[in-house]
Amino acid sequence: MRAARVHAAGGPEALRVEQVPTPTPTAGEVLVRVHYASINPIDWKLQKAGRLPMPAIPGADFAGQVIGLGSGVTGFACGDLVAGVMNQRERAGSYAEYLTVPVSEIVRKPKTLSLAEAAAYPTVAVAAWRYVVQAAAVTSGERVLVHGGAGGSGSVIVQLAKSRGAYVIATASAPNHKFLKEIGADEVIDYRTTRFEDAVRNVDVVIDTVGGDTLSRSVHVLRDGGRLVTLVGSVPKYIGSVPPEVCELGRGRIVCPTTPPWNVKLGLESIEPVIAAGKVRINIEKTYPLEKIAEAQQHNIAGHTRGKVVVDMGAAKAGGHE
């Protein structure tokens, strides 16, 4: 099979499309013919840092068709269309024509999503569920500020918060304002021309996908008792110039909820009814063939992606299900 591999730490330039053996599923795993994979920042960050088992096939998100079963597998059958997340720190990732994956890391493809959209949604959907529902516990009528609202995670967070009845404010560059309004944002702030703390006050929840100075400044727009969560590290560690006592448990001015453990199946199964109801859509900014995987990663690295970047493994052209 073809796969994109790195043999040492490096950026997109280190990726090589090579012929490698097709894996065989072991107990509790399925063999998937990958139709699409998608790019997440964690892919190239781990790759660049050399934190993958070399030679490594990077990649987490994928969608495809089950074509083989390991012993003991129940609940899935050959022919099923599935989506999931690979633990690329420990095993071969999703930038490949075939992969083996534990059944705990996959779900059936949502019926309302194409295979390309299904490859784009797993990591960002799990993240959105963890931060919007499990950590921040957003409820109807609350005012929620989402930083980086047009990105892969941010766009799903905006939609999920809106689906729960929140009034959603998002930060994004001007070219993304129309898109954010279309997916449900009630207000959009251009972070390039406006300091968000000058435009909004007394919000109930801030969900940050940016980190750094944006995270530190977010403290000042929260009402007393408001909740601050970030996808970038942890609040106490990255709060910058703000005293850590600001969110000290039980005594701080704001609340900094603990993020629940990463759970692929729980996150994807929990958000599926919201997707089925048409309240969350997945935006694909651009699709690349596997041969241009380095360009796909570079696209993501450049930032300001509206939704996700997807890689087509060519399964449909080879006669696979599309």
DALIN-V903443 format. One record per backbone hydrogen bond with DSSP energy under -0.5 kcal/mol. CO is the residue of the C=O (numbers start at 1). NH is the residue of the N-H. If there is no record, write none. Layout:
# DALIN-V903443
CO&NH ; CO&NH
This chain:
# DALIN-V903443
1&20 ; 2&97 ; 3&5 ; 3&18 ; 5&16 ; 6&55 ; 6&56 ; 11&14 ; 12&15 ; 16&5 ; 16&18 ; 18&3 ; 18&20 ; 26&29 ; 28&103 ; 29&70 ; 30&32 ; 30&101 ; 31&67 ; 31&68 ; 32&34 ; 32&99 ; 33&65 ; 35&313 ; 36&63 ; 37&311 ; 38&60 ; 40&43 ; 40&44 ; 41&45 ; 42&46 ; 43&47 ; 44&48 ; 45&49 ; 46&50 ; 46&51 ; 47&10 ; 47&50 ; 52&54 ; 56&6 ; 56&58 ; 57&93 ; 58&95 ; 60&86 ; 61&38 ; 62&84 ; 63&35 ; 63&36 ; 64&82 ; 65&33 ; 66&79 ; 68&31 ; 70&73 ; 71&28 ; 77&80 ; 80&66 ; 80&82 ; 81&109 ; 82&64 ; 83&107 ; 84&62 ; 86&88 ; 87&90 ; 87&91 ; 88&53 ; 94&96 ; 95&4 ; 97&34 ; 99&32 ; 101&30 ; 102&105 ; 103&106 ; 104&265 ; 105&85 ; 107&83 ; 110&113 ; 114&118 ; 115&119 ; 116&120 ; 117&121 ; 118&122 ; 121&125 ; 122&126 ; 123&127 ; 124&128 ; 125&129 ; 126&130 ; 127&131 ; 128&132 ; 128&133 ; 129&133 ; 129&134 ; 130&135 ; 131&136 ; 132&138 ; 139&142 ; 142&144 ; 142&167 ; 143&204 ; 143&205 ; 144&146 ; 144&169 ; 145&147 ; 145&207 ; 146&149 ; 146&171 ; 147&209 ; 148&151 ; 150&307 ; 151&155 ; 152&156 ; 153&157 ; 154&158 ; 155&159 ; 156&160 ; 157&161 ; 158&162 ; 159&163 ; 160&164 ; 161&164 ; 161&166 ; 162&165 ; 165&141 ; 166&168 ; 167&144 ; 168&186 ; 168&187 ; 169&146 ; 170&189 ; 171&148 ; 171&149 ; 172&191 ; 173&176 ; 174&177 ; 176&180 ; 177&181 ; 178&182 ; 179&183 ; 180&185 ; 181&184 ; 187&170 ; 189&172 ; 189&191 ; 190&193 ; 190&194 ; 194&196 ; 195&198 ; 195&199 ; 196&199 ; 196&200 ; 203&223 ; 204&227 ; 205&145 ; 206&208 ; 206&229 ; 207&147 ; 208&231 ; 211&214 ; 211&215 ; 212&216 ; 213&217 ; 214&218 ; 215&219 ; 216&219 ; 217&220 ; 218&221 ; 218&222 ; 219&222 ; 221&203 ; 223&226 ; 226&255 ; 227&206 ; 229&208 ; 231&233 ; 234&238 ; 235&239 ; 239&242 ; 243&246 ; 244&247 ; 245&248 ; 246&253 ; 246&254 ; 248&251 ; 248&252 ; 253&225 ; 255&228 ; 255&257 ; 263&267 ; 264&268 ; 265&269 ; 266&270 ; 267&271 ; 268&272 ; 269&273 ; 271&274 ; 271&275 ; 272&276 ; 273&277 ; 274&279 ; 274&280 ; 275&278 ; 281&283 ; 282&284 ; 283&285 ; 283&308 ; 286&310 ; 288&312 ; 289&292 ; 290&293 ; 292&296 ; 293&297 ; 294&298 ; 295&299 ; 296&300 ; 297&301 ; 298&302 ; 300&303 ; 305&307 ; 306&308 ; 308&285 ; 308&286 ; 309&39 ; 310&288 ; 311&37 ; 311&313 ; 312&290 ; 314&318 ; 315&320 ; 316&319
